[in-house]
C-alpha cells in the first residue's frame, strides 16, 4: 500500500512528535510508545497483527480523521486476510 507523505522520519520520538502536532498518524512498536503524560495522544491496540504487539498512535479526538480510519481499517483487513 503506497501512501503519499509530506513528512518522513526514522526516529520514533520524531514520529510521535509529528502525531502529537496533528501532522500524522503512526503504526509503531509498543516499546516505542511514549511513557508519561501525553494528553494529546491515545494508543489504539491492533491485536490483529500477529505475534508482535503493535498499536496505532493517533490524535486524541472524539472522531479521528477519515484517512486514519481508512488506514486502520485497511491494516485490520490485511491482518484478517493473513490468518
Number of C-alpha atoms within 10 A of each C-alpha: 5 4 5 5 7 6 9 10 9 7 9 16 13 12 22 23 13 17 19 20 13 14 14 19 22 15 19 16 13 15 11 15 18 15 7 6 7 10 9 13 18 16 16 13 13 17 13 18 18 12 7 11 14 21 23 18 24 24 21 16 10 6 9 13 12 9 10 18 12 12 14 18 12 13 16 15 13 13 15 12 8 9 8
